[in-house]
Amino acid sequence: MSPYGRKKSPRILIAGAGIGGLTTALSLHAAGLDDVLVVEACPNLRAVGAGINLQPAAVRELTELGLAQALDEVAVATSRLEYHHRYGGLIWSEPRGRGAGYNWPQYSVHRARLQELLLSAVRDRLGPEALVTGRRLLRYEQGRERGRNTVRAYGAEQSAPFSCDLLIGADGINSAVRATMYPHEGPPLGNGISMWRGVTEGRPFLDGRTMVIIGCNARVKAVVYPVSRAEDGGRCLLNWVVEARTDEGPDGAPEEEDLRGGADWDRAVPPQDVLEHVEGWRSDFLDLHDIVAGAPRIVRYPMIDRDPLPAWTDGRVVLLGDAAHPVYPTGSNGASQAIVDARVLAYELAHHGVDEALARYEATRRPQATRLLAAHRRLEPDPVLRQVEALAPNGFLDIRHVLPEDRLDGIKSCTRQVTGVDATALNARTSWSVPV
Ligand SMILES: Cc1cc2nc3c(=O)[nH]c(=O)nc-3n(C[C@H](O)[C@H](O)[C@H](O)COP(=O)(O)OP(=O)(O)OC[C@H]3O[C@@H](n4cnc5c(N)ncnc54)[C@H](O)[C@@H]3O)c2cc1C
């Protein structure tokens, strides 16, 4: 009998009940590996955070986990992505999700709603005892017990360590599992850009399902999209982000404290801090000033990532999601990549012994994650906004007078590299579901 009151093998411990950790638990269970325990540092998973996007590749995985309907009930199927000048002109507009040829939609969703949905599926399918909250893991050690390779994961408390056959570090950008694997790595890396985020109740704009990026300035841009549907012409929740180069710190980098607290979604700031950056911006379909000023809570967060790792695996310990490959949130891709990691890892563990499964997981996912990280870095500052700013700082009547279509197409294809997978390839790929 395992210490978790279950019998089956392998015994798998997941550090972190974020989007990656919870999807991993569900994916392992769906693949027939259900001796799983998720250990989460937060005592109670409160509704913090703001909006995130799920790309079609991730929606496919959640659909194959049987969560399509539940997801559709809490999320908005994003119809288009549009770039607008800060004084109003449309730079470009393109379809997303099914409209772009994918067999699955792209969704915009409040992170807390998505986490609740995954949490409730974990409790229903694996049982409430599959999640322990209020236990922060600090480090791990590996050894052999009764002829088996074993991992011990230690928490802050005096209580006995967790013992398992496989530890999956899904504990986010400040991962303790990663810090044990790479003890000299240090804090995340900032690029001098601050992001202010909020969720404001307001009137839907355009078709009520469009994500807009507004700027035309290499230093400041705003992203706004709905994360709930407006029923009967009513109001909806609008997620917004304002990014500005603030270059804090002595050498243009964020303060040390910012980096250590980089994943702290609890630090609220006043709207004035944000409004000064978007002063004078105009739009005929939304009032950014009102949206920012109306947010009940605004959090400031430095734009940070980490350098790619040479390996995600150390014996019977493996990294996943932001713990393995945190990227700037500009490509709306962090949660999606964590979900895809989870599915690939479960698929490989169901088909191979642990060592081979980890090697195959890493071979599939690490090169792709490394490419994405580089693509995200290339996109800061945003190449579209940078070029339009240089050519038309005061706005334009028709974008074709500013940027010829072929140049715009070139920038579009570079931007698309961060949201990833080609529609035809995704639609044709065989499933990572495991028949059980
Ligand atoms: C509270 C919170 C709010 C967020 N809000 C947004 C948002 O609004 N928009 C956005 O784009 N991205 C947001 N993110 C980041 C986004 O969720 C991730 O980039 C993406 O979903 C990848 O998820 P992940 O599961 O790998 O990591 P995360 O989502 O960061 O999840 C990691 C989980 O591990 C837990 N944890 C951390 N350290 C330990 C430890 N030592 N032991 C045990 N558990 C640990 C954390 O509490 C968290 O639940 C947020 C992250 C967090 C933690």
PDBQT file of the ligand as one rigid body, heavy atoms in Angstrom, charges set to zero:
ROOT
HETATM    1  C1  LIG A 501      -1.893  32.629  -9.041  1.00  0.00    +0.000 C 
HETATM    2  C2  LIG A 501      -1.503  32.692 -10.497  1.00  0.00    +0.000 A 
HETATM    3  C3  LIG A 501      -2.210  33.538 -11.351  1.00  0.00    +0.000 A 
HETATM    4  C4  LIG A 501      -1.852  33.627 -12.696  1.00  0.00    +0.000 A 
HETATM    5  N1  LIG A 501      -2.578  34.457 -13.493  1.00  0.00    +0.000 NA
HETATM    6  C5  LIG A 501      -2.239  34.559 -14.801  1.00  0.00    +0.000 A 
HETATM    7  C6  LIG A 501      -2.974  35.453 -15.669  1.00  0.00    +0.000 A 
HETATM    8  O1  LIG A 501      -3.891  36.136 -15.243  1.00  0.00    +0.000 OA
HETATM    9  N2  LIG A 501      -2.618  35.516 -16.967  1.00  0.00    +0.000 N 
HETATM   10  C7  LIG A 501      -1.575  34.767 -17.465  1.00  0.00    +0.000 A 
HETATM   11  O2  LIG A 501      -1.274  34.859 -18.661  1.00  0.00    +0.000 OA
HETATM   12  N3  LIG A 501      -0.889  33.918 -16.694  1.00  0.00    +0.000 NA
HETATM   13  C8  LIG A 501      -1.182  33.795 -15.374  1.00  0.00    +0.000 A 
HETATM   14  N4  LIG A 501      -0.467  32.944 -14.568  1.00  0.00    +0.000 N 
HETATM   15  C9  LIG A 501       0.583  32.119 -15.193  1.00  0.00    +0.000 C 
HETATM   16  C10 LIG A 501      -0.034  31.006 -16.026  1.00  0.00    +0.000 C 
HETATM   17  O3  LIG A 501      -1.042  30.339 -15.290  1.00  0.00    +0.000 OA
HETATM   18  C11 LIG A 501       1.059  30.048 -16.431  1.00  0.00    +0.000 C 
HETATM   19  O4  LIG A 501       2.004  30.761 -17.220  1.00  0.00    +0.000 OA
HETATM   20  C12 LIG A 501       0.598  28.879 -17.284  1.00  0.00    +0.000 C 
HETATM   21  O5  LIG A 501      -0.734  28.529 -17.010  1.00  0.00    +0.000 OA
HETATM   22  C13 LIG A 501       1.486  27.647 -17.064  1.00  0.00    +0.000 C 
HETATM   23  O6  LIG A 501       1.033  27.018 -15.896  1.00  0.00    +0.000 OA
HETATM   24  P1  LIG A 501       1.857  26.140 -14.898  1.00  0.00    +0.000 P 
HETATM   25  O7  LIG A 501       0.886  25.185 -14.310  1.00  0.00    +0.000 OA
HETATM   26  O8  LIG A 501       3.082  25.620 -15.516  1.00  0.00    +0.000 OA
HETATM   27  O9  LIG A 501       2.336  27.183 -13.783  1.00  0.00    +0.000 OA
HETATM   28  P2  LIG A 501       1.465  28.037 -12.775  1.00  0.00    +0.000 P 
HETATM   29  O10 LIG A 501       0.169  28.420 -13.375  1.00  0.00    +0.000 OA
HETATM   30  O11 LIG A 501       2.365  29.123 -12.287  1.00  0.00    +0.000 OA
HETATM   31  O12 LIG A 501       1.147  27.029 -11.566  1.00  0.00    +0.000 OA
HETATM   32  C14 LIG A 501       2.113  26.609 -10.634  1.00  0.00    +0.000 C 
HETATM   33  C15 LIG A 501       1.398  26.115  -9.385  1.00  0.00    +0.000 C 
HETATM   34  O13 LIG A 501       2.373  25.576  -8.490  1.00  0.00    +0.000 OA
HETATM   35  C16 LIG A 501       2.176  26.092  -7.193  1.00  0.00    +0.000 C 
HETATM   36  N5  LIG A 501       3.482  26.096  -6.540  1.00  0.00    +0.000 N 
HETATM   37  C17 LIG A 501       4.502  26.973  -6.715  1.00  0.00    +0.000 A 
HETATM   38  N6  LIG A 501       5.570  26.617  -5.996  1.00  0.00    +0.000 NA
HETATM   39  C18 LIG A 501       5.234  25.466  -5.357  1.00  0.00    +0.000 A 
HETATM   40  C19 LIG A 501       5.939  24.592  -4.475  1.00  0.00    +0.000 A 
HETATM   41  N7  LIG A 501       7.199  24.865  -4.123  1.00  0.00    +0.000 N 
HETATM   42  N8  LIG A 501       5.316  23.496  -3.980  1.00  0.00    +0.000 NA
HETATM   43  C20 LIG A 501       4.019  23.229  -4.350  1.00  0.00    +0.000 A 
HETATM   44  N9  LIG A 501       3.302  24.027  -5.189  1.00  0.00    +0.000 NA
HETATM   45  C21 LIG A 501       3.911  25.115  -5.702  1.00  0.00    +0.000 A 
HETATM   46  C22 LIG A 501       1.588  27.474  -7.438  1.00  0.00    +0.000 C 
HETATM   47  O14 LIG A 501       0.884  27.942  -6.307  1.00  0.00    +0.000 OA
HETATM   48  C23 LIG A 501       0.672  27.217  -8.641  1.00  0.00    +0.000 C 
HETATM   49  O15 LIG A 501      -0.586  26.754  -8.240  1.00  0.00    +0.000 OA
HETATM   50  C24 LIG A 501      -0.770  32.847 -13.214  1.00  0.00    +0.000 A 
HETATM   51  C25 LIG A 501      -0.067  31.994 -12.355  1.00  0.00    +0.000 A 
HETATM   52  C26 LIG A 501      -0.413  31.900 -11.008  1.00  0.00    +0.000 A 
HETATM   53  C27 LIG A 501       0.344  30.955 -10.083  1.00  0.00    +0.000 C 
ENDROOT
TORSDOF 0
